[in-house]
Amino acid sequence: MDDADLAFTPLSEHVRLIADGEVSSRELVDLYLRRIERLDPALNATRVVWAERAGLEAAQADARRGAGDRRTLLGVPFLVKDSIDVAGEVTTSGTRARDAPASQDAEVVRRLRAAGAVLLGKTQTPELCMWPFTETSTFGITRNPWSLDRSPGGSSGGSAAAVAAGLASAALGSDGGGSIRIPAARCGLLGLKPQRGRVPLEEDEGAWNDLGVLGVLTRTVLDTALFLDAVADGAGPTPFAVAARAAPGKLRIAVARNVAPELYAPLRPANRAALDETAELLRSLGHEVHETRIAYGRPSFAACFLARYLRGIHDEAAHYDHPERFERRTRGMIRLGASIPRPVLAALRRREGAWSAALGSLLRDHDVLMTPTTPDPPIPVARYEGRGALVTLFGASRQVPYCTPWNFSGQPACSVPAGVDDEGLPRAVQLVGREHDEATLLSLAAQIEGVRPWAQRRPALAT
C-alpha cells in the first residue's frame, strides 16, 4: 500500500501488520513524522513532537517483535493530549502558566508504554481544557482537516485533528463535558467517553469534581476497543475487542433530541438529518427504535454541572506556577469558579443522585439512548477570539448540551460518525449506554460501522 493508505489504516490493522512483520514500527513512525512535518503547519494539531525519541522507541519495538514480543500495541504510534503527563515534558494544558516538567508518566501513559505503544508527541488543547474549540493565545488556532476555516472542536481538538489527518494511529484525549465526543464528531472519528473510573486518572483523581475521564480518538470501533483492553480497569468477563466484534442482538433504542430547559441550542438541519437517518438505519437492522424525551427536571442537572465545572477550573488553576500568565478570559472563568463556595457545591452534589437517576431512567426500559452529539456543524475558527468569559461560556453551552449530562451521570457515551453534510463536513450521533456497559455501545457502533463505514473517508488536505 502507498504512504497515504498506510497512514489511514486503522490502529487494529497496524497491530496486525507490525505483528506479522509486513510493516515495521520504524517505517510507520517515520511515515507519521513526515506527515506531521508536511501537514501540521496548516493544522497546528501538535504542540511538541519527539522525533528522535520516537524513532528509538520504534527501533526497540521492532527488535522486541523480532525476539517474540507480542504485546497488544507493540510499535503502534500514539499522540498524547497535552493535559496528560509524560515524564520530562511540561504538561501545558494550553497555557504558558506552567514551567516545571512532569516528574513521571500518567498511569494511562505507563499502561500504553507497557502495551508497547510508541509516543510521537503531544497535541494542542484550549487553556485548561475548558472550551469546545482549540485556540489559545500561546499556541495559536488548531484547525479542522476537513475545512481549515472550521474548528476541530475541543478540548481534545489537537488529538482529533491529528488522527483525522492521518498523523498517528490514535491519540489520547480527555472528556469533562464532551471533550472527546465533540472533536470526534467534528472530525469524523469514533470517540468514546468511557464509564467514569474505567481508565485510570490517578494523577488527576476527581478532575473537575468527578466530571473528567480519559479516553482515545480513533478511526474505528475496534481501535478503541483494543485501546481499552490495553489500559482500562474493570472490563468485566468479556474483553472490549470481543464485544466490538460481536453482533449486538436486537436492542431497544430510545431517540431523544431535547436539551435541558436552561439551555438554548437549536438543532441544525444537518445534525437533525444525521439523527433521523441513523434511527432509520437502526430500524432496518432489526432494532426497536422509539422517539422519546429526556426528563431533565427543573432545575435540571445543569446547575450542578456548571458549579462542578467552574469550581473545578478555579481549583485546577491554583496548581499552576504562574497564574498571572493565564489568558484574560481564563482569569474571568477562575473568578466565576471562586464565586461558588464549597458548601454550595457540596449541597448541589447531595442532589446529584436523584438527577443522575432521572437522566438514566430511560435506560431502565431501553438498552441504548441515541441523541445528536452536537446541535450544529463544526463552527468557524476564531468565533470567540477576544471574547470575555461570560460570552464565551454562553456560546460554549450551545455546543455541549447533548454531551454534558453523561459526564454528570458518569455512564459511557460515544460519538459515532454519520456521514457528511452538504458542505462535506462530518456529522455524528451519540450513543449512551447503561452504567459500566461500554460493551453494548461498542457492539452497536461496530454494527453501524459495518453497514455505513466511515474510516475510508479522508480530508482532501491529508491525501
Secondary structure per residue as TSV (DSSP state, phi and psi in degrees):
chain	resnum	aa	ss	phi	psi
A	1	M	-	360.0	153.9
A	2	D	-	-80.2	175.7
A	3	D	H	-59.8	-43.7
A	4	A	H	-64.3	-41.5
A	5	D	H	-61.9	-42.3
A	6	L	H	-66.9	-38.9
A	7	A	H	-62.6	-35.3
A	8	F	T	-96.2	3.2
A	9	T	S	-65.3	135.0
A	10	P	-	-61.8	155.7
A	11	L	H	-53.1	-43.1
A	12	S	H	-59.7	-35.6
A	13	E	H	-77.1	-34.0
A	14	H	H	-57.8	-41.9
A	15	V	H	-56.4	-46.6
A	16	R	H	-67.3	-45.3
A	17	L	H	-60.1	-41.8
A	18	I	H	-69.4	-43.8
A	19	A	H	-61.9	-36.5
A	20	D	T	-84.3	-3.7
A	21	G	T	76.4	13.8
A	22	E	S	-77.5	-27.4
A	23	V	S	-138.2	139.6
A	24	S	-	-89.9	156.5
A	25	S	H	-61.0	-38.7
A	26	R	H	-63.4	-39.7
A	27	E	H	-62.7	-42.0
A	28	L	H	-69.1	-42.8
A	29	V	H	-62.3	-46.0
A	30	D	H	-61.8	-38.6
A	31	L	H	-59.7	-48.1
A	32	Y	H	-67.1	-36.5
A	33	L	H	-64.2	-38.9
A	34	R	H	-65.2	-40.2
A	35	R	H	-68.5	-39.4
A	36	I	H	-60.6	-45.0
A	37	E	H	-62.1	-35.8
A	38	R	H	-83.6	-39.8
A	39	L	H	-101.9	-28.0
A	40	D	H	-70.9	-24.5
A	41	P	H	-56.0	-30.9
A	42	A	H	-82.7	-29.5
A	43	L	H	-92.6	-39.0
A	44	N	-	57.6	47.6
A	45	A	-	-86.7	-30.4
A	46	T	E	-104.2	145.4
A	47	R	E	-94.6	-37.5
A	48	V	E	-149.7	144.4
A	49	V	E	-124.3	133.9
A	50	W	-	-104.9	71.0
A	51	A	H	-60.5	-51.2
A	52	E	H	-65.4	-45.4
A	53	R	H	-62.8	-43.0
A	54	A	H	-62.9	-38.8
A	55	G	H	-62.1	-41.6
A	56	L	H	-66.0	-42.4
A	57	E	H	-63.3	-38.6
A	58	A	H	-65.2	-42.6
A	59	A	H	-61.8	-39.9
A	60	Q	H	-64.9	-40.6
A	61	A	H	-62.3	-40.4
A	62	D	H	-65.1	-40.0
A	63	A	H	-64.5	-40.4
A	64	R	H	-66.8	-39.4
A	65	R	H	-61.0	-42.6
A	66	G	H	-62.1	-26.1
A	67	A	T	-90.2	5.7
A	68	G	T	101.5	3.4
A	69	D	-	-65.5	129.8
A	70	R	-	-127.9	37.1
A	71	R	-	-61.0	154.2
A	72	T	T	-66.4	-31.4
A	73	L	T	-119.5	27.1
A	74	L	T	-58.0	119.0
A	75	G	T	82.9	1.6
A	76	V	-	-83.7	128.7
A	77	P	E	-81.7	126.9
A	78	F	E	-119.1	151.6
A	79	L	E	-106.6	156.8
A	80	V	E	-123.4	128.2
A	81	K	E	-60.0	139.8
A	82	D	T	-81.6	32.0
A	83	S	T	-115.2	2.2
A	84	I	S	-114.4	130.5
A	85	D	-	-69.5	134.1
A	86	V	-	-125.7	125.8
A	87	A	T	-53.4	133.2
A	88	G	T	85.3	-4.0
A	89	E	S	-117.6	138.6
A	90	V	-	-67.4	129.4
A	91	T	-	-90.7	97.2
A	92	T	-	-79.8	-29.3
A	93	S	T	48.9	38.1
A	94	G	T	79.0	15.2
A	95	T	-	-134.1	160.2
A	96	R	S	-100.9	19.7
A	97	A	S	-85.8	1.7
A	98	R	-	-126.1	135.9
A	99	D	-	-111.1	-32.3
A	100	A	S	-78.6	133.1
A	101	P	-	-72.4	157.5
A	102	A	-	-66.4	139.6
A	103	S	S	-81.7	-21.0
A	104	Q	S	-154.5	164.0
A	105	D	-	-68.5	145.8
A	106	A	-	-61.2	155.3
A	107	E	H	-58.8	-39.4
A	108	V	H	-64.8	-34.7
A	109	V	H	-69.0	-41.1
A	110	R	H	-58.9	-41.4
A	111	R	H	-70.7	-36.1
A	112	L	H	-61.0	-46.6
A	113	R	H	-61.5	-41.7
A	114	A	H	-62.6	-30.4
A	115	A	T	-80.5	-5.0
A	116	G	T	101.7	2.8
A	117	A	-	-66.4	152.1
A	118	V	E	-106.2	131.4
A	119	L	E	-96.5	124.9
A	120	L	E	-90.0	-32.3
A	121	G	E	164.0	-164.1
A	122	K	E	-122.0	149.8
A	123	T	E	-107.7	157.2
A	124	Q	-	-71.4	152.0
A	125	T	-	-148.7	152.7
A	126	P	-	-66.2	162.5
A	127	E	G	-58.9	125.9
A	128	L	G	58.0	19.1
A	129	C	G	60.2	30.3
A	130	M	-	-95.1	-4.5
A	131	W	S	-123.4	154.0
A	132	P	S	-86.2	27.4
A	133	F	S	-142.4	163.5
A	134	T	-	-123.7	89.6
A	135	E	E	-148.1	132.3
A	136	T	E	-139.2	156.8
A	137	S	T	-71.8	-22.3
A	138	T	T	-83.1	-46.5
A	139	F	T	-112.9	-0.9
A	140	G	E	88.3	-165.4
A	141	I	E	-97.8	129.2
A	142	T	-	-94.7	134.3
A	143	R	-	-114.8	156.6
A	144	N	B	-83.8	125.8
A	145	P	T	-64.1	-18.9
A	146	W	T	-76.2	-23.5
A	147	S	B	-166.2	113.6
A	148	L	T	-67.8	-13.4
A	149	D	T	-92.6	8.0
A	150	R	B	-116.0	155.1
A	151	S	-	-83.4	145.6
A	152	P	-	-81.2	3.2
A	153	G	-	88.0	-172.6
A	154	G	S	-165.8	170.5
A	155	S	S	-89.4	-7.9
A	156	S	S	-86.7	41.2
A	157	G	H	-68.9	-37.7
A	158	G	H	-64.6	-40.9
A	159	S	H	-62.9	-44.8
A	160	A	H	-66.7	-45.0
A	161	A	H	-60.8	-39.6
A	162	A	H	-65.7	-47.2
A	163	V	H	-67.3	-41.3
A	164	A	H	-64.5	-27.9
A	165	A	T	-92.0	2.7
A	166	G	T	72.5	44.1
A	167	L	S	-105.0	-2.8
A	168	A	S	-167.8	162.1
A	169	S	S	-67.4	-36.0
A	170	A	E	-165.5	169.9
A	171	A	E	-146.6	136.7
A	172	L	E	-67.6	145.8
A	173	G	E	-141.0	176.5
A	174	S	E	-137.6	159.7
A	175	D	E	-145.1	108.6
A	176	G	S	-111.0	-5.8
A	177	G	S	-171.7	25.4
A	178	G	S	121.3	9.2
A	179	S	T	-73.6	-11.4
A	180	I	T	-97.4	-46.8
A	181	R	H	-68.1	-39.9
A	182	I	H	-66.2	-49.4
A	183	P	H	-61.0	-36.3
A	184	A	H	-60.1	-44.7
A	185	A	H	-64.6	-41.2
A	186	R	H	-69.0	-24.0
A	187	C	H	-116.3	5.1
A	188	G	T	75.8	35.9
A	189	L	-	-119.1	168.9
A	190	L	E	-87.9	126.7
A	191	G	E	-134.2	105.9
A	192	L	E	-100.7	125.5
A	193	K	E	-89.6	108.8
A	194	P	-	-69.2	169.1
A	195	Q	-	-53.1	138.9
A	196	R	T	-53.9	129.0
A	197	G	T	90.1	-6.3
A	198	R	S	-67.9	-46.4
A	199	V	S	-103.0	126.9
A	200	P	-	-60.8	139.1
A	201	L	-	-122.0	31.7
A	202	E	G	-51.1	-42.2
A	203	E	G	-77.2	-13.1
A	204	D	G	-136.9	39.5
A	205	E	T	-58.3	135.1
A	206	G	T	78.0	21.2
A	207	A	H	-52.5	131.6
A	208	W	H	50.1	44.7
A	209	N	H	55.6	48.1
A	210	D	H	73.8	19.6
A	211	L	T	-85.1	-29.7
A	212	G	-	-85.0	143.0
A	213	V	E	-138.8	164.4
A	214	L	E	-108.0	151.4
A	215	G	E	-163.5	-151.3
A	216	V	E	-148.7	151.9
A	217	L	E	-106.7	125.1
A	218	T	E	-138.6	171.4
A	219	R	S	-84.6	-31.6
A	220	T	S	-133.3	166.2
A	221	V	H	-65.1	-44.4
A	222	L	H	-61.9	-35.4
A	223	D	H	-55.8	-48.9
A	224	T	H	-64.0	-40.2
A	225	A	H	-62.4	-42.3
A	226	L	H	-63.8	-39.5
A	227	F	H	-59.8	-47.6
A	228	L	H	-62.7	-40.6
A	229	D	H	-61.5	-29.2
A	230	A	H	-80.8	-30.8
A	231	V	H	-123.9	-12.3
A	232	A	-	-85.3	160.1
A	233	D	S	-103.0	147.3
A	234	G	-	61.8	47.2
A	235	A	-	-70.4	-20.4
A	236	G	-	90.9	-170.9
A	237	P	S	-71.2	-21.2
A	238	T	S	-110.9	121.5
A	239	P	-	-57.1	148.1
A	240	F	H	-62.0	-36.3
A	241	A	H	-64.8	-33.4
A	242	V	H	-65.7	-42.8
A	243	A	H	-62.0	-39.8
A	244	A	H	-67.3	-22.9
A	245	R	H	-94.8	-6.1
A	246	A	S	-96.9	147.3
A	247	A	-	-68.4	140.7
A	248	P	-	-77.6	-11.9
A	249	G	-	74.9	-177.4
A	250	K	S	-80.7	122.4
A	251	L	-	-113.7	153.5
A	252	R	E	-97.0	118.7
A	253	I	E	-121.1	124.9
A	254	A	E	-95.0	139.6
A	255	V	E	-118.2	122.5
A	256	A	-	-132.0	144.8
A	257	R	-	-130.4	3.9
A	258	N	-	-84.6	153.1
A	259	V	-	-115.8	171.0
A	260	A	-	-57.1	144.1
A	261	P	T	-62.6	-22.4
A	262	E	T	-77.3	-10.7
A	263	L	-	-106.8	145.9
A	264	Y	-	-116.8	110.8
A	265	A	-	-151.8	82.0
A	266	P	-	-59.5	136.5
A	267	L	-	-83.1	115.5
A	268	R	-	-73.0	153.9
A	269	P	H	-55.2	-42.0
A	270	A	H	-63.9	-38.6
A	271	N	H	-75.9	-33.1
A	272	R	H	-65.0	-42.2
A	273	A	H	-63.1	-39.0
A	274	A	H	-59.6	-41.6
A	275	L	H	-66.8	-47.2
A	276	D	H	-64.1	-42.0
A	277	E	H	-66.1	-37.6
A	278	T	H	-70.4	-36.9
A	279	A	H	-60.3	-43.2
A	280	E	H	-65.2	-39.1
A	281	L	H	-60.6	-44.0
A	282	L	H	-64.6	-38.1
A	283	R	H	-62.1	-41.7
A	284	S	H	-65.7	-22.3
A	285	L	T	-87.3	2.0
A	286	G	T	98.0	4.8
A	287	H	-	-83.1	152.6
A	288	E	E	-85.1	120.4
A	289	V	E	-120.5	124.8
A	290	H	E	-126.2	132.9
A	291	E	E	-75.6	139.4
A	292	T	-	-153.2	-177.8
A	293	R	-	-130.9	143.8
A	294	I	-	-83.0	129.2
A	295	A	-	-87.3	89.7
A	296	Y	-	-75.8	-27.5
A	297	G	-	81.3	172.2
A	298	R	S	-137.2	120.4
A	299	P	S	-68.1	150.2
A	300	S	-	-88.0	-173.8
A	301	F	T	-59.9	-18.9
A	302	A	H	-58.8	-35.7
A	303	A	H	-64.3	-44.0
A	304	C	H	-70.0	-39.0
A	305	F	H	-59.6	-47.5
A	306	L	H	-61.7	-40.8
A	307	A	H	-63.7	-43.7
A	308	R	H	-64.7	-41.9
A	309	Y	H	-63.7	-52.4
A	310	L	H	-66.8	-44.7
A	311	R	H	-66.6	-33.7
A	312	G	H	-63.0	-41.0
A	313	I	H	-61.8	-45.9
A	314	H	H	-58.9	-47.0
A	315	D	H	-70.5	-37.0
A	316	E	H	-64.6	-40.8
A	317	A	H	-60.6	-25.8
A	318	A	T	-66.6	-14.6
A	319	H	T	-94.2	5.1
A	320	Y	S	-94.5	149.5
A	321	D	S	-69.7	-35.8
A	322	H	-	-132.6	75.9
A	323	P	G	-60.7	-22.1
A	324	E	G	-67.0	-14.3
A	325	R	G	-89.7	-5.3
A	326	F	S	-61.7	151.7
A	327	E	-	-61.3	153.9
A	328	R	H	-55.9	-43.1
A	329	R	H	-63.8	-39.1
A	330	T	H	-64.5	-41.4
A	331	R	H	-61.9	-34.3
A	332	G	H	-65.1	-40.7
A	333	M	H	-65.9	-37.2
A	334	I	H	-63.7	-40.4
A	335	R	H	-64.9	-39.2
A	336	L	H	-61.3	-41.2
A	337	G	H	-64.8	-36.1
A	338	A	H	-66.0	-22.7
A	339	S	T	-76.7	-3.8
A	340	I	S	-104.2	99.6
A	341	P	-	-62.6	148.7
A	342	R	H	-59.0	-38.5
A	343	P	H	-61.9	-35.8
A	344	V	H	-66.3	-44.6
A	345	L	H	-59.4	-43.5
A	346	A	H	-62.2	-39.7
A	347	A	H	-65.4	-41.8
A	348	L	H	-63.3	-39.6
A	349	R	H	-69.5	-23.9
A	350	R	H	-67.7	-20.0
A	351	R	T	-92.6	-5.6
A	352	E	H	-70.0	-23.8
A	353	G	H	-60.5	-44.7
A	354	A	H	-66.7	-40.8
A	355	W	H	-63.8	-45.1
A	356	S	H	-62.5	-38.2
A	357	A	H	-62.8	-39.4
A	358	A	H	-65.5	-41.5
A	359	L	H	-63.3	-37.1
A	360	G	T	-88.2	1.1
A	361	S	G	-63.0	-34.1
A	362	L	G	-61.7	-28.5
A	363	L	G	-85.5	5.0
A	364	R	G	-75.5	-30.6
A	365	D	T	-110.3	-3.5
A	366	H	-	-132.9	155.0
A	367	D	S	-84.6	-32.6
A	368	V	E	-144.2	143.8
A	369	L	E	-107.7	135.0
A	370	M	E	-118.2	133.5
A	371	T	E	-137.1	171.3
A	372	P	E	-61.2	155.8
A	373	T	S	-83.3	-45.5
A	374	T	-	-131.3	155.7
A	375	P	S	-80.9	-14.5
A	376	D	S	-141.7	164.7
A	377	P	S	-67.0	174.7
A	378	P	-	-51.8	132.7
A	379	I	-	-82.2	157.3
A	380	P	B	-62.9	147.6
A	381	V	T	-66.4	155.6
A	382	A	T	65.0	16.7
A	383	R	T	-58.9	-35.5
A	384	Y	T	-110.0	16.4
A	385	E	T	-62.3	128.6
A	386	G	T	79.6	-2.6
A	387	R	-	-81.6	154.0
A	388	G	-	-81.5	-179.4
A	389	A	H	-62.6	-47.9
A	390	L	H	-68.2	-42.7
A	391	V	H	-63.2	-43.4
A	392	T	H	-68.3	-39.7
A	393	L	H	-61.2	-42.6
A	394	F	H	-64.2	-44.1
A	395	G	H	-64.3	-41.0
A	396	A	H	-64.2	-36.1
A	397	S	H	-62.6	-23.5
A	398	R	T	-80.0	-11.2
A	399	Q	T	-99.7	-16.6
A	400	V	S	-114.5	6.3
A	401	P	T	-65.6	-26.2
A	402	Y	T	-83.1	-16.9
A	403	C	T	-95.9	-40.0
A	404	T	H	-61.6	-32.1
A	405	P	H	-56.5	-32.0
A	406	W	H	-88.2	-15.6
A	407	N	H	-71.9	-36.7
A	408	F	H	-64.7	-46.4
A	409	S	H	-82.1	-24.9
A	410	G	-	90.4	-7.3
A	411	Q	-	-80.4	162.4
A	412	P	-	-73.4	149.7
A	413	A	E	-154.0	145.1
A	414	C	E	-138.8	149.4
A	415	S	E	-96.6	128.8
A	416	V	E	-119.2	128.1
A	417	P	E	-56.6	145.3
A	418	A	E	-139.0	49.9
A	419	G	E	80.0	-162.1
A	420	V	E	-129.1	159.5
A	421	D	-	-89.2	-171.4
A	422	D	T	-65.6	-19.4
A	423	E	T	-94.6	4.6
A	424	G	S	78.9	16.3
A	425	L	-	-93.2	143.8
A	426	P	E	-61.8	145.3
A	427	R	E	-118.1	165.9
A	428	A	E	-158.9	163.5
A	429	V	E	-128.5	161.1
A	430	Q	E	-111.1	133.1
A	431	L	E	-108.1	129.1
A	432	V	E	-115.4	132.8
A	433	G	E	-110.7	171.7
A	434	R	-	-67.0	163.7
A	435	E	T	-54.1	134.3
A	436	H	T	64.0	18.8
A	437	D	-	-116.0	56.2
A	438	E	H	-61.8	-28.4
A	439	A	H	-59.1	-44.6
A	440	T	H	-65.1	-40.3
A	441	L	H	-62.1	-44.0
A	442	L	H	-64.9	-41.6
A	443	S	H	-65.1	-44.2
A	444	L	H	-68.7	-43.0
A	445	A	H	-61.4	-38.3
A	446	A	H	-66.6	-35.5
A	447	Q	H	-64.5	-43.4
A	448	I	H	-60.5	-44.8
A	449	E	H	-60.6	-35.2
A	450	G	H	-65.2	-34.2
A	451	V	H	-101.3	-15.8
A	452	R	S	-135.7	66.8
A	453	P	-	-63.8	148.9
A	454	W	-	-127.4	-19.3
A	455	A	T	-66.0	-20.8
A	456	Q	T	-79.3	-11.4
A	457	R	-	-77.0	136.7
A	458	R	-	-132.9	137.2
A	459	P	-	-61.7	142.9
A	460	A	G	-57.1	-36.9
A	461	L	G	-55.0	-34.6
A	462	A	G	-96.9	0.4
A	463	T	-	-82.2	360.0
